């Protein structure tokens, strides 16, 4: 396992935006010493039954950034989400910034390019993004050094992004009473997920961890911030020293009982393109495909 160096003395300001339709939390992360910021895991709204896209959630983030006088330097996707659509290109058009994702986006694009029968015109090289992060890569938001950690298992392209004392884990972990995300999507692996979680838990105990999703287990209020120390002690799936074998057995059995996410079909088609809709046909119309018995 790699040893990752982080500086928990740097404490970015983190503003969360919760989307109740998809139980997704997006973040604006501000460098404490400048007006530079990053936006993590934005959401584009979809009325699936009506086939209508809108940007209410993204507009809230844009308004906040503008009101605070911030400069967007990065738009980060922790992974290719299967339960919500990314608004990154829309926000990028309004506010600028570079769009980044893990380099194994190419694996995801190859897998789902075939599922959705995209043909040769769909580029499977990650060129829809401005930066493809490798494990251990660093980048800056203002003067704040940020670290990308490859944390596969939920998907092959999952990354945890550490900005100062704040880690954005995507779907690698949930709040301690939520446990962990599923590992049964194409390219997912429960053993890899366990190893990835151990990478996150090897960060300093005081590191703040921010979730991509929360579902309010047992009726509690929605929460999205915890810490490495609390996850190690309290996480119901991996806390208190649970073994890899115990985790894989539990995760595999549980995943076999889960339905596919409600928005998986539109989400994958859009998100593997960096948040862009499929190209228009000769009449200017855009379509999302529904593969039958393919997922």
DOZA-828162 format. One record per residue (C-alpha): residue number from 0; x, y, z. Coordinates in Angstrom, 1 decimal, always signed. Layout:
<sites>
<site num="NUM" X="X" Y="Y" Z="Z"/>
...
</sites>
This chain:
<sites>
<site num="0" X="+0.0" Y="+0.0" Z="+0.0"/>
<site num="1" X="+1.3" Y="+3.5" Z="-0.9"/>
<site num="2" X="+2.0" Y="+5.9" Z="+1.9"/>
<site num="3" X="+0.3" Y="+9.2" Z="+1.2"/>
<site num="4" X="+1.5" Y="+12.6" Z="+2.6"/>
<site num="5" X="-1.2" Y="+15.1" Z="+3.5"/>
<site num="6" X="-1.1" Y="+18.3" Z="+5.5"/>
<site num="7" X="-4.0" Y="+18.4" Z="+8.0"/>
<site num="8" X="-3.0" Y="+21.8" Z="+9.2"/>
<site num="9" X="-4.5" Y="+23.2" Z="+6.0"/>
<site num="10" X="-8.3" Y="+23.5" Z="+6.6"/>
<site num="11" X="-10.3" Y="+24.4" Z="+3.5"/>
<site num="12" X="-13.8" Y="+25.8" Z="+3.8"/>
<site num="13" X="-16.3" Y="+23.2" Z="+2.6"/>
<site num="14" X="-19.8" Y="+24.1" Z="+1.6"/>
<site num="15" X="-22.2" Y="+21.2" Z="+1.0"/>
<site num="16" X="-25.2" Y="+21.1" Z="-1.4"/>
<site num="17" X="-27.7" Y="+18.2" Z="-0.8"/>
<site num="18" X="-29.9" Y="+17.0" Z="-3.7"/>
<site num="19" X="-32.8" Y="+15.0" Z="-2.2"/>
<site num="20" X="-33.9" Y="+13.5" Z="-5.5"/>
<site num="21" X="-30.6" Y="+11.5" Z="-5.7"/>
<site num="22" X="-29.4" Y="+11.7" Z="-2.1"/>
<site num="23" X="-26.2" Y="+13.2" Z="-3.5"/>
<site num="24" X="-24.0" Y="+15.8" Z="-1.8"/>
<site num="25" X="-21.9" Y="+18.2" Z="-3.9"/>
<site num="26" X="-19.2" Y="+20.4" Z="-2.5"/>
<site num="27" X="-17.5" Y="+23.7" Z="-3.0"/>
<site num="28" X="-14.1" Y="+23.5" Z="-1.5"/>
<site num="29" X="-12.3" Y="+26.8" Z="-0.9"/>
<site num="30" X="-8.6" Y="+27.3" Z="-0.4"/>
<site num="31" X="-8.3" Y="+28.9" Z="+3.0"/>
<site num="32" X="-5.7" Y="+31.4" Z="+1.8"/>
<site num="33" X="-7.2" Y="+32.6" Z="-1.5"/>
<site num="34" X="-10.5" Y="+32.8" Z="-3.5"/>
<site num="35" X="-9.7" Y="+29.6" Z="-5.4"/>
<site num="36" X="-12.1" Y="+26.7" Z="-5.1"/>
<site num="37" X="-12.9" Y="+23.3" Z="-6.5"/>
<site num="38" X="-16.4" Y="+21.8" Z="-7.1"/>
<site num="39" X="-16.8" Y="+18.1" Z="-6.3"/>
<site num="40" X="-19.5" Y="+15.8" Z="-7.7"/>
<site num="41" X="-22.0" Y="+18.3" Z="-9.1"/>
<site num="42" X="-25.6" Y="+17.2" Z="-10.1"/>
<site num="43" X="-27.6" Y="+17.8" Z="-13.2"/>
<site num="44" X="-31.4" Y="+17.4" Z="-12.7"/>
<site num="45" X="-33.4" Y="+15.0" Z="-14.8"/>
<site num="46" X="-37.1" Y="+14.3" Z="-15.0"/>
<site num="47" X="-36.6" Y="+10.8" Z="-16.3"/>
<site num="48" X="-40.3" Y="+10.1" Z="-17.2"/>
<site num="49" X="-40.5" Y="+13.3" Z="-19.2"/>
<site num="50" X="-37.1" Y="+13.2" Z="-20.7"/>
<site num="51" X="-36.2" Y="+16.7" Z="-19.5"/>
<site num="52" X="-32.9" Y="+18.0" Z="-18.2"/>
<site num="53" X="-32.6" Y="+21.1" Z="-16.0"/>
<site num="54" X="-30.0" Y="+22.8" Z="-13.8"/>
<site num="55" X="-31.7" Y="+23.9" Z="-10.6"/>
<site num="56" X="-29.1" Y="+22.2" Z="-8.4"/>
<site num="57" X="-26.1" Y="+23.4" Z="-10.4"/>
<site num="58" X="-27.5" Y="+26.9" Z="-10.5"/>
<site num="59" X="-27.5" Y="+26.9" Z="-6.7"/>
<site num="60" X="-23.8" Y="+26.1" Z="-6.7"/>
<site num="61" X="-23.1" Y="+28.7" Z="-9.4"/>
<site num="62" X="-24.9" Y="+31.4" Z="-7.4"/>
<site num="63" X="-23.0" Y="+30.5" Z="-4.3"/>
<site num="64" X="-19.6" Y="+30.7" Z="-6.1"/>
<site num="65" X="-20.5" Y="+34.1" Z="-7.6"/>
<site num="66" X="-21.9" Y="+35.5" Z="-4.4"/>
<site num="67" X="-18.7" Y="+34.5" Z="-2.5"/>
<site num="68" X="-16.5" Y="+35.9" Z="-5.3"/>
<site num="69" X="-14.7" Y="+32.6" Z="-5.8"/>
<site num="70" X="-12.7" Y="+31.4" Z="-8.7"/>
<site num="71" X="-13.3" Y="+27.8" Z="-9.8"/>
<site num="72" X="-10.0" Y="+26.0" Z="-10.7"/>
<site num="73" X="-11.2" Y="+22.4" Z="-10.7"/>
<site num="74" X="-14.3" Y="+20.4" Z="-11.3"/>
<site num="75" X="-13.7" Y="+17.0" Z="-9.7"/>
<site num="76" X="-15.6" Y="+13.8" Z="-10.4"/>
<site num="77" X="-14.8" Y="+11.2" Z="-7.8"/>
<site num="78" X="-16.0" Y="+8.5" Z="-10.2"/>
<site num="79" X="-18.5" Y="+7.7" Z="-13.0"/>
<site num="80" X="-21.7" Y="+8.0" Z="-11.0"/>
<site num="81" X="-24.5" Y="+5.5" Z="-11.6"/>
<site num="82" X="-27.2" Y="+7.3" Z="-9.7"/>
<site num="83" X="-27.0" Y="+10.9" Z="-10.8"/>
<site num="84" X="-26.0" Y="+12.9" Z="-13.8"/>
<site num="85" X="-23.0" Y="+15.3" Z="-13.7"/>
<site num="86" X="-23.5" Y="+19.0" Z="-14.3"/>
<site num="87" X="-19.7" Y="+19.7" Z="-14.7"/>
<site num="88" X="-19.8" Y="+20.9" Z="-18.4"/>
<site num="89" X="-22.7" Y="+23.3" Z="-17.6"/>
<site num="90" X="-20.8" Y="+24.7" Z="-14.6"/>
<site num="91" X="-17.6" Y="+24.8" Z="-16.5"/>
<site num="92" X="-19.2" Y="+26.9" Z="-19.2"/>
<site num="93" X="-20.4" Y="+29.4" Z="-16.6"/>
<site num="94" X="-17.5" Y="+29.5" Z="-14.2"/>
<site num="95" X="-14.4" Y="+27.9" Z="-15.9"/>
<site num="96" X="-12.1" Y="+25.4" Z="-14.3"/>
<site num="97" X="-10.6" Y="+22.1" Z="-15.4"/>
<site num="98" X="-12.5" Y="+18.9" Z="-15.3"/>
<site num="99" X="-10.7" Y="+15.9" Z="-13.7"/>
<site num="100" X="-11.4" Y="+12.2" Z="-13.1"/>
<site num="101" X="-9.4" Y="+9.0" Z="-12.4"/>
<site num="102" X="-7.4" Y="+7.6" Z="-15.4"/>
<site num="103" X="-9.4" Y="+4.4" Z="-15.3"/>
<site num="104" X="-12.3" Y="+6.3" Z="-16.9"/>
<site num="105" X="-11.0" Y="+4.6" Z="-20.0"/>
<site num="106" X="-11.9" Y="+1.2" Z="-18.5"/>
<site num="107" X="-15.4" Y="+2.4" Z="-17.7"/>
<site num="108" X="-15.8" Y="+4.0" Z="-21.1"/>
<site num="109" X="-14.8" Y="+0.7" Z="-22.9"/>
<site num="110" X="-17.1" Y="-1.4" Z="-20.7"/>
<site num="111" X="-20.2" Y="+0.8" Z="-21.1"/>
<site num="112" X="-19.4" Y="+1.9" Z="-24.6"/>
<site num="113" X="-20.1" Y="-1.7" Z="-25.5"/>
<site num="114" X="-23.2" Y="-1.9" Z="-23.2"/>
<site num="115" X="-24.8" Y="+1.1" Z="-24.9"/>
<site num="116" X="-23.5" Y="+0.2" Z="-28.4"/>
<site num="117" X="-21.9" Y="+3.5" Z="-28.8"/>
<site num="118" X="-19.9" Y="+2.7" Z="-31.9"/>
<site num="119" X="-16.5" Y="+4.0" Z="-33.0"/>
<site num="120" X="-17.4" Y="+7.7" Z="-32.8"/>
<site num="121" X="-17.5" Y="+7.5" Z="-29.0"/>
<site num="122" X="-14.0" Y="+8.2" Z="-27.8"/>
<site num="123" X="-12.8" Y="+5.8" Z="-25.1"/>
<site num="124" X="-9.6" Y="+7.6" Z="-24.2"/>
<site num="125" X="-10.8" Y="+10.0" Z="-21.5"/>
<site num="126" X="-10.4" Y="+12.9" Z="-23.8"/>
<site num="127" X="-13.8" Y="+14.4" Z="-22.6"/>
<site num="128" X="-11.9" Y="+15.4" Z="-19.4"/>
<site num="129" X="-9.1" Y="+17.9" Z="-18.9"/>
<site num="130" X="-7.0" Y="+15.7" Z="-16.5"/>
<site num="131" X="-6.9" Y="+12.0" Z="-15.8"/>
<site num="132" X="-5.5" Y="+11.4" Z="-12.3"/>
<site num="133" X="-3.2" Y="+8.5" Z="-11.4"/>
<site num="134" X="-2.8" Y="+7.2" Z="-7.9"/>
<site num="135" X="-0.7" Y="+9.7" Z="-5.9"/>
<site num="136" X="-1.0" Y="+12.6" Z="-8.3"/>
<site num="137" X="-1.1" Y="+16.1" Z="-6.8"/>
<site num="138" X="-2.6" Y="+19.3" Z="-8.0"/>
<site num="139" X="-3.4" Y="+22.7" Z="-6.5"/>
<site num="140" X="-6.5" Y="+24.7" Z="-5.7"/>
<site num="141" X="-5.0" Y="+28.1" Z="-5.1"/>
<site num="142" X="-2.0" Y="+27.5" Z="-2.9"/>
<site num="143" X="-3.6" Y="+24.3" Z="-1.3"/>
<site num="144" X="-2.0" Y="+21.1" Z="-2.4"/>
<site num="145" X="-4.5" Y="+18.3" Z="-3.2"/>
<site num="146" X="-3.9" Y="+14.6" Z="-3.6"/>
<site num="147" X="-5.7" Y="+12.0" Z="-5.7"/>
<site num="148" X="-5.8" Y="+8.5" Z="-4.3"/>
<site num="149" X="-7.0" Y="+5.6" Z="-6.5"/>
<site num="150" X="-9.7" Y="+3.8" Z="-4.5"/>
<site num="151" X="-11.3" Y="+1.2" Z="-6.9"/>
<site num="152" X="-13.9" Y="-1.4" Z="-5.9"/>
<site num="153" X="-17.2" Y="+0.4" Z="-6.4"/>
<site num="154" X="-16.0" Y="+1.3" Z="-9.9"/>
<site num="155" X="-12.5" Y="+1.0" Z="-11.5"/>
<site num="156" X="-12.1" Y="+4.8" Z="-11.8"/>
<site num="157" X="-13.0" Y="+5.7" Z="-8.2"/>
<site num="158" X="-10.7" Y="+8.3" Z="-6.6"/>
<site num="159" X="-10.6" Y="+9.9" Z="-3.2"/>
<site num="160" X="-9.4" Y="+13.5" Z="-3.3"/>
<site num="161" X="-7.7" Y="+14.9" Z="-0.3"/>
<site num="162" X="-7.6" Y="+18.7" Z="+0.0"/>
<site num="163" X="-5.8" Y="+19.8" Z="+3.1"/>
<site num="164" X="-7.5" Y="+18.1" Z="+6.0"/>
<site num="165" X="-10.6" Y="+17.2" Z="+3.9"/>
<site num="166" X="-11.1" Y="+14.0" Z="+2.0"/>
<site num="167" X="-13.8" Y="+13.5" Z="-0.6"/>
<site num="168" X="-14.4" Y="+9.8" Z="-0.8"/>
<site num="169" X="-17.1" Y="+9.5" Z="-3.5"/>
<site num="170" X="-18.8" Y="+6.1" Z="-3.0"/>
<site num="171" X="-15.9" Y="+4.3" Z="-1.4"/>
<site num="172" X="-17.4" Y="+4.9" Z="+2.1"/>
<site num="173" X="-20.6" Y="+6.1" Z="+3.6"/>
<site num="174" X="-21.2" Y="+7.5" Z="+7.1"/>
<site num="175" X="-20.3" Y="+5.1" Z="+9.9"/>
<site num="176" X="-23.9" Y="+3.9" Z="+10.2"/>
<site num="177" X="-24.2" Y="+3.5" Z="+6.4"/>
<site num="178" X="-21.1" Y="+1.4" Z="+5.9"/>
<site num="179" X="-19.9" Y="+1.1" Z="+2.3"/>
<site num="180" X="-21.2" Y="+1.2" Z="-1.3"/>
<site num="181" X="-22.0" Y="-1.8" Z="-3.5"/>
<site num="182" X="-19.3" Y="-3.5" Z="-5.5"/>
<site num="183" X="-21.3" Y="-5.4" Z="-8.0"/>
<site num="184" X="-21.3" Y="-3.0" Z="-11.0"/>
<site num="185" X="-19.3" Y="-4.1" Z="-14.0"/>
<site num="186" X="-15.6" Y="-3.6" Z="-13.0"/>
<site num="187" X="-16.5" Y="-3.5" Z="-9.3"/>
<site num="188" X="-14.8" Y="-5.8" Z="-6.8"/>
<site num="189" X="-15.5" Y="-6.3" Z="-3.1"/>
<site num="190" X="-12.0" Y="-7.2" Z="-2.3"/>
<site num="191" X="-10.6" Y="-4.1" Z="-4.1"/>
<site num="192" X="-13.2" Y="-2.0" Z="-2.2"/>
<site num="193" X="-11.9" Y="-3.3" Z="+1.1"/>
<site num="194" X="-8.3" Y="-2.5" Z="+0.2"/>
<site num="195" X="-9.3" Y="+1.0" Z="-1.0"/>
<site num="196" X="-11.1" Y="+1.7" Z="+2.3"/>
<site num="197" X="-7.9" Y="+0.7" Z="+4.1"/>
<site num="198" X="-6.1" Y="+3.4" Z="+2.0"/>
<site num="199" X="-8.6" Y="+6.0" Z="+3.2"/>
<site num="200" X="-8.4" Y="+4.8" Z="+6.8"/>
<site num="201" X="-4.6" Y="+5.1" Z="+6.7"/>
<site num="202" X="-4.9" Y="+8.8" Z="+6.5"/>
<site num="203" X="-4.4" Y="+10.9" Z="+9.7"/>
<site num="204" X="-7.2" Y="+10.2" Z="+12.2"/>
<site num="205" X="-8.2" Y="+13.9" Z="+12.2"/>
<site num="206" X="-8.8" Y="+14.0" Z="+8.4"/>
<site num="207" X="-12.4" Y="+15.1" Z="+7.7"/>
<site num="208" X="-14.2" Y="+12.8" Z="+5.3"/>
<site num="209" X="-17.0" Y="+14.0" Z="+3.1"/>
<site num="210" X="-19.5" Y="+11.6" Z="+1.6"/>
<site num="211" X="-21.0" Y="+11.7" Z="-1.9"/>
<site num="212" X="-24.3" Y="+10.1" Z="-0.7"/>
<site num="213" X="-26.3" Y="+9.7" Z="+2.5"/>
<site num="214" X="-29.6" Y="+8.0" Z="+2.9"/>
<site num="215" X="-30.4" Y="+8.7" Z="+6.6"/>
<site num="216" X="-30.3" Y="+5.1" Z="+8.0"/>
<site num="217" X="-32.9" Y="+4.3" Z="+10.6"/>
<site num="218" X="-34.6" Y="+7.7" Z="+10.0"/>
<site num="219" X="-31.8" Y="+10.0" Z="+11.2"/>
<site num="220" X="-31.2" Y="+13.4" Z="+9.6"/>
<site num="221" X="-29.0" Y="+13.5" Z="+6.5"/>
<site num="222" X="-25.3" Y="+13.8" Z="+7.3"/>
<site num="223" X="-22.2" Y="+14.0" Z="+5.2"/>
<site num="224" X="-19.2" Y="+14.7" Z="+7.3"/>
<site num="225" X="-17.3" Y="+12.3" Z="+9.5"/>
<site num="226" X="-13.6" Y="+11.6" Z="+10.2"/>
<site num="227" X="-11.0" Y="+8.8" Z="+9.7"/>
<site num="228" X="-11.0" Y="+8.1" Z="+13.4"/>
<site num="229" X="-14.8" Y="+7.7" Z="+13.5"/>
<site num="230" X="-14.9" Y="+5.5" Z="+10.5"/>
<site num="231" X="-12.2" Y="+3.2" Z="+11.9"/>
<site num="232" X="-14.0" Y="+2.9" Z="+15.2"/>
<site num="233" X="-17.6" Y="+2.9" Z="+14.1"/>
<site num="234" X="-18.2" Y="+2.0" Z="+10.5"/>
<site num="235" X="-20.6" Y="-0.9" Z="+10.5"/>
<site num="236" X="-19.0" Y="-2.7" Z="+7.5"/>
<site num="237" X="-15.2" Y="-2.2" Z="+8.1"/>
<site num="238" X="-14.8" Y="-0.7" Z="+11.6"/>
<site num="239" X="-13.3" Y="-2.4" Z="+14.7"/>
<site num="240" X="-10.8" Y="-4.3" Z="+12.6"/>
<site num="241" X="-13.2" Y="-6.4" Z="+10.5"/>
<site num="242" X="-11.2" Y="-8.6" Z="+8.1"/>
<site num="243" X="-11.2" Y="-8.6" Z="+4.4"/>
<site num="244" X="-12.8" Y="-12.0" Z="+4.3"/>
<site num="245" X="-15.7" Y="-10.9" Z="+6.5"/>
<site num="246" X="-16.2" Y="-7.8" Z="+4.4"/>
<site num="247" X="-16.1" Y="-9.6" Z="+1.0"/>
<site num="248" X="-18.6" Y="-12.2" Z="+2.3"/>
<site num="249" X="-21.0" Y="-9.6" Z="+3.6"/>
<site num="250" X="-20.7" Y="-7.2" Z="+0.7"/>
<site num="251" X="-21.2" Y="-10.0" Z="-1.9"/>
<site num="252" X="-24.3" Y="-11.4" Z="-0.2"/>
<site num="253" X="-25.8" Y="-7.9" Z="+0.3"/>
<site num="254" X="-25.1" Y="-6.8" Z="-3.2"/>
<site num="255" X="-27.0" Y="-9.8" Z="-4.6"/>
<site num="256" X="-30.2" Y="-8.4" Z="-3.0"/>
<site num="257" X="-29.9" Y="-4.8" Z="-4.3"/>
<site num="258" X="-31.9" Y="-3.4" Z="-7.3"/>
<site num="259" X="-30.1" Y="-1.3" Z="-9.9"/>
<site num="260" X="-30.1" Y="+2.5" Z="-9.1"/>
<site num="261" X="-33.1" Y="+4.3" Z="-10.6"/>
<site num="262" X="-31.0" Y="+6.6" Z="-12.8"/>
<site num="263" X="-28.2" Y="+4.2" Z="-13.8"/>
<site num="264" X="-29.1" Y="+4.1" Z="-17.5"/>
<site num="265" X="-29.1" Y="+7.9" Z="-18.2"/>
<site num="266" X="-26.3" Y="+8.5" Z="-15.6"/>
<site num="267" X="-23.7" Y="+6.2" Z="-17.2"/>
<site num="268" X="-24.4" Y="+7.4" Z="-20.7"/>
<site num="269" X="-23.9" Y="+11.0" Z="-19.6"/>
<site num="270" X="-21.2" Y="+10.7" Z="-17.1"/>
<site num="271" X="-18.8" Y="+8.5" Z="-19.2"/>
<site num="272" X="-18.9" Y="+11.5" Z="-21.5"/>
<site num="273" X="-17.8" Y="+13.9" Z="-18.8"/>
<site num="274" X="-21.4" Y="+15.1" Z="-18.2"/>
<site num="275" X="-22.3" Y="+15.8" Z="-21.8"/>
<site num="276" X="-25.4" Y="+14.5" Z="-23.4"/>
<site num="277" X="-25.1" Y="+12.1" Z="-26.3"/>
<site num="278" X="-24.6" Y="+13.9" Z="-29.7"/>
<site num="279" X="-27.6" Y="+15.1" Z="-31.5"/>
<site num="280" X="-29.0" Y="+13.4" Z="-34.6"/>
<site num="281" X="-29.5" Y="+15.1" Z="-38.0"/>
<site num="282" X="-32.6" Y="+16.7" Z="-36.7"/>
<site num="283" X="-30.9" Y="+18.1" Z="-33.6"/>
<site num="284" X="-32.6" Y="+15.6" Z="-31.2"/>
<site num="285" X="-30.7" Y="+13.8" Z="-28.5"/>
<site num="286" X="-31.5" Y="+10.3" Z="-27.2"/>
<site num="287" X="-30.6" Y="+8.1" Z="-24.3"/>
<site num="288" X="-30.6" Y="+4.4" Z="-25.0"/>
<site num="289" X="-32.2" Y="+1.6" Z="-22.9"/>
<site num="290" X="-30.2" Y="-1.6" Z="-23.3"/>
<site num="291" X="-32.3" Y="-4.6" Z="-22.6"/>
<site num="292" X="-31.0" Y="-7.3" Z="-20.2"/>
<site num="293" X="-27.5" Y="-5.8" Z="-20.5"/>
<site num="294" X="-26.9" Y="-4.7" Z="-16.9"/>
</sites>
